[in-house]
Amino acid sequence: MNETPHSPGEARPRAAREAQPKGAADPGKGRVDHAEAAKRFIAAPEHLKFHDERLWDIRMKRDRQMHAIPEWEELRRLASAIKDHTLSHLDTYLEQFEAAAKANGVHVHWAKDGAEHNAIVLGLLRDHGAKTLIKSKSMLTEECGMRQALVEAGIEITETDLGERIQQLDAEAPSHIVMPAVHKLRRDVSDVFARTLGTEQGNDDIHYLAESQRMTTRPLILEADAGMTGGNFIIAETGAVVVCTNEGNADLSANTPKLHIVSVGIEKLLPRTSDLGVFIRLLSRSALGSPITQYTSHFRSPRAGAEMHIVLVDNGRSTRLGMPEFWTSLKCIRCGACMNTCPVYRRSGGLSYGFTYAGPIGLVIDPTFDKHKFSSLPFASTLNGSCTNVCPVKINLHEQIYAWRAVMAENHELPFAKKTAMAAAGALLASPRLFRAAIATADQALLSLPRFAQYNALNAWGKGRENPRGAGQTFHAWWAKNRAGKAKAAAPGKQPS
Amino acid sequence: MSSRDTILNAVRANRPAPVDLPDVPLFGEGRDDDLLGRFFTAFKLMGGTVLELGDGDPVAPLRARLGSAGVVVSRVPEIAGTRDLDLTLPPSSLADVDIAIVRAAFGVAETGSIALSERELGVNTLAYLAQHLIVLLDPADIVINLHHAYRRPEFARSRYLVFHTGPSATADIEGVLIHGAQGVRSLSILPLPRE
């Protein structure tokens, strides 16, 4: 924290608390500037340190769970194959699911896009005279912008997941698909609750904050006209919807009011109940490093006297299915493991991506929603492949990120600085002579240049990272000095090029 | 064209080349001994409380817990509650229940989970609105892992079926674990065979 000098006698103001960095600015018709938002996140060292360490801790817990299961890699292979199979027969499984759900007394609706989804939900609420809605966390409803649409139509919505409730009360999007408020420190939450729930100003005891949320949310749950959940999986064989939570809030949202609405993407299908063994064993271990979520709930049929409606949402998924390089992103089970392991995500925060899906999976699916708006995202990656290694359904994330860069280049979506740098790099890499000269110069420069010359506004590689120590000698120079003569003698007539 | 047909047509036009559906093994070999011990180890890791059977009176530990409690709803014949569950009242009417007692349909050793359906609960919110949940589990009803669990007949016949693995929990503020996020503050299990 910065301490500013004060003249004697002047009252010292309370040390300024580091403000929570806000996310990427709304770009309107332009593109989301991830780098700009990331820069502000890095400029908040307390938030950055907590975020980075918290997510890496979860990654390590995930590894411990993985090592405790001898068949882990076989489970990943099975999960990947089951998803490949289901997506390659998605039309028939959707029809099977619809028939099974209807036979269970469930109403099934189909929504082409987010607007139609929101209209269907609003229609159901109006049909039932419902003015208040309690819901569990659903990234799909975030993707569809449902909360804003319904609030504008006069519906009062209460998020019942603690993290999602914090974000709702702070009028901010979730920054992580599993832990919506992971970018906030306890005092940020304390400020939000003091402002919106009337909790004690400055009390940032976590037990107090969580209990305050429980006590203020419960009356809203008991009195709500309708309840809503998402779906982690839907089962073609039985028509069941499977929801995984730790708080039990989905079970309250679905079981308390007379109306239960499920919003779910068409890609969440699995063929059989027995397939769930594979996916439930992988999901929470990958997501949070716990063997299973506290609650794994299977909703197959409405309880007596209640109604259950399922809205199957496309919103670009059927188009993505036809993209040869990118369709396997539909296998995603939204565990967030790729986000937790990603060095760029951990150090830039989910809000800097400017959309519901952040981190590696966001880089891959966000551009399918808007190629221009999200054109800078595929560059927010080191391509280290860690995301691919931890993905429980074996999506080749880093390869898809790379493929998106090619798409952006073809569509002339490269930012100016990258374009200029790439043209220069192209000339350099095309000429071995120029390349060698440049490498030798760069190594010497890294060894001898003072810091101010390496870390300044002109050098993008010196921003937010340390440059590597240069080698004293290039391999080519070493070879010319030590081996070239011997190689020539061994293979006369051949020159090392 | 309806949205349904629009979506199905688009899926048909865009679906990738067919891939076979693999068989899923049960992965149970070498893990079928001491299922109750494995169950309790996993259950405690998830924040669950294990109750020991009493000498002579097996439900004595329950009686001790109920002594100071207010409203108790019991769905098991082994012990009486203070209020009968009225199935005609709305689910929200259970908000004042202190302790609910039910019997699990079955348990899962791998994860320490117990399964409950509307058959065991009577009213589904009982397992969430109560402050504390106590579950009787017959050790003979424990299966090895989730693969075995998903072969159980309850999935096809229950309207609602849920695995509980420990009490309601959240770590949404700075990763600090809190029990009793929205649902029960504690989940206790008594390993009592069915009558």
Contacts between the chains, C-beta under 8 A, distances in Angstrom:
chain1	res1	chain2	res2	distance
A	50	B	174	7.1
A	54	B	174	7.4
A	54	B	175	5.3
A	57	B	175	7.4
A	71	B	27	5.4
A	78	B	22	5.6
A	78	B	24	6.0
A	81	B	19	6.7
A	81	B	20	7.6
A	81	B	21	7.6
A	81	B	22	4.7
A	82	B	21	6.6
A	82	B	22	6.6
A	82	B	24	7.8
A	84	B	16	7.8
A	84	B	19	4.1
A	85	B	18	7.7
A	85	B	19	4.7
A	85	B	20	6.2
A	85	B	21	4.3
A	85	B	22	7.6
A	86	B	21	7.9
A	87	B	15	7.1
A	87	B	16	6.6
A	88	B	15	5.6
A	88	B	16	5.0
A	88	B	17	6.4
A	88	B	18	4.8
A	88	B	19	5.0
A	89	B	15	7.1
A	89	B	18	6.6
A	90	B	11	5.0
A	90	B	15	5.8
A	91	B	8	5.3
A	91	B	11	4.5
A	91	B	12	4.8
A	91	B	15	6.5
A	94	B	7	7.8
A	94	B	8	6.5
A	94	B	11	6.9
A	95	B	8	7.2
A	104	B	159	7.8
A	110	B	2	7.2
A	110	B	3	4.4
A	110	B	4	4.0
A	110	B	7	5.6
A	111	B	3	6.3
A	112	B	3	4.7
A	112	B	6	5.8
A	112	B	7	6.3
A	116	B	3	6.2
A	160	B	182	5.9
A	161	B	172	7.3
A	162	B	170	4.7
A	162	B	172	4.2
A	162	B	173	7.2
A	162	B	181	5.8
A	162	B	182	7.9
A	163	B	170	7.6
A	163	B	172	3.6
A	166	B	172	7.0
A	166	B	173	7.7
A	179	B	171	7.8
A	179	B	172	6.3
A	180	B	172	7.3
A	181	B	172	5.7
A	181	B	173	7.2
A	182	B	172	7.9
A	184	B	173	7.7
A	185	B	174	6.5
A	186	B	173	5.6
A	186	B	174	5.1
A	186	B	176	8.0
A	189	B	173	5.3
A	206	B	173	4.8
A	206	B	174	6.4
A	206	B	176	4.5
A	206	B	178	6.8
A	207	B	178	6.3
A	209	B	173	5.9
A	210	B	170	6.3
A	210	B	172	7.9
A	210	B	173	6.4
A	210	B	178	4.4
A	210	B	181	6.7
A	211	B	178	8.0
A	211	B	180	7.9
A	214	B	180	6.7
A	214	B	181	6.7
A	214	B	182	6.2
A	217	B	182	6.8
A	218	B	95	7.1
A	218	B	182	7.5
A	221	B	92	7.8
A	221	B	182	7.5
A	222	B	92	4.1
A	222	B	95	5.6
A	223	B	92	7.4
A	238	B	155	6.7
A	238	B	156	6.3
A	240	B	155	7.3
A	246	B	168	7.4
A	246	B	169	5.0
A	246	B	170	6.1
A	246	B	171	7.8
A	246	B	181	7.0
A	247	B	168	5.4
A	247	B	169	6.9
A	247	B	170	5.2
A	247	B	181	3.7
A	247	B	182	4.6
A	247	B	183	6.5
A	248	B	127	7.9
A	248	B	128	5.0
A	248	B	168	4.3
A	248	B	181	7.1
A	248	B	182	5.5
A	248	B	183	2.9
A	248	B	184	7.3
A	249	B	181	7.1
A	249	B	182	4.4
A	249	B	183	7.5
A	251	B	124	7.0
A	251	B	125	7.9
A	251	B	127	7.3
A	251	B	128	5.3
A	251	B	162	6.4
A	251	B	183	7.0
A	252	B	125	6.8
A	252	B	128	5.0
A	252	B	129	7.5
A	252	B	182	5.8
A	252	B	183	6.9
A	255	B	91	5.9
A	255	B	124	4.0
A	255	B	125	5.0
A	255	B	128	7.2
A	255	B	160	7.3
A	256	B	91	5.1
A	256	B	92	5.6
A	256	B	125	5.6
A	266	B	7	6.8
A	266	B	11	7.3
A	271	B	21	6.2
A	273	B	150	5.3
A	273	B	155	4.9
A	273	B	156	7.5
A	274	B	24	5.7
A	274	B	147	7.2
A	274	B	150	5.1
A	274	B	151	6.4
A	275	B	24	6.5
A	276	B	146	7.3
A	276	B	150	5.1
A	277	B	24	6.2
A	277	B	145	7.4
A	277	B	146	4.5
A	277	B	147	3.8
A	277	B	149	7.2
A	277	B	150	4.7
A	278	B	24	5.8
A	278	B	147	7.9
A	280	B	146	5.5
A	281	B	110	7.9
A	281	B	145	7.7
A	281	B	146	5.5
A	288	B	171	7.9
A	290	B	46	7.2
A	291	B	42	6.4
A	291	B	45	7.4
A	291	B	46	7.3
A	291	B	110	7.2
A	291	B	111	4.9
A	291	B	112	7.7
A	291	B	165	7.6
A	292	B	46	7.6
A	292	B	111	4.3
A	292	B	113	6.2
A	292	B	146	7.8
A	292	B	163	7.0
A	292	B	165	5.1
A	293	B	165	7.3
A	294	B	46	6.7
A	294	B	47	7.8
A	294	B	164	7.0
A	294	B	165	5.4
A	294	B	166	5.2
A	294	B	167	7.0
A	294	B	168	6.3
A	294	B	169	5.1
A	295	B	162	6.1
A	295	B	163	7.0
A	295	B	164	6.3
A	295	B	165	7.6
A	295	B	168	7.7
A	295	B	183	7.6
A	296	B	113	7.3
A	296	B	162	6.8
A	296	B	163	4.2
A	296	B	165	7.6
A	297	B	160	7.4
A	297	B	161	7.8
A	297	B	162	4.5
A	297	B	163	7.8
A	298	B	155	6.6
A	298	B	158	7.4
A	298	B	160	7.0
A	298	B	161	4.6
A	298	B	162	6.8
A	299	B	159	7.8
A	299	B	160	6.0
A	300	B	155	7.8
A	300	B	158	6.6
A	300	B	159	5.6
A	300	B	160	7.1
A	300	B	161	7.5
A	301	B	159	3.9
A	301	B	160	7.8
A	302	B	159	7.0
A	303	B	118	6.3
A	303	B	124	6.4
A	303	B	159	5.9
A	303	B	160	6.5
A	312	B	7	7.5
A	314	B	3	7.9
A	314	B	7	4.7
A	314	B	10	7.2
A	318	B	7	5.9
A	318	B	10	3.7
A	318	B	11	4.9
A	318	B	14	5.8
A	319	B	10	6.9
A	319	B	14	6.9
A	321	B	10	7.9
A	321	B	11	6.3
A	321	B	14	4.3
A	321	B	15	6.1
A	321	B	16	7.0
A	322	B	10	8.0
A	322	B	13	6.9
A	322	B	14	3.0
A	324	B	16	7.9
A	327	B	14	7.8
A	327	B	16	5.8
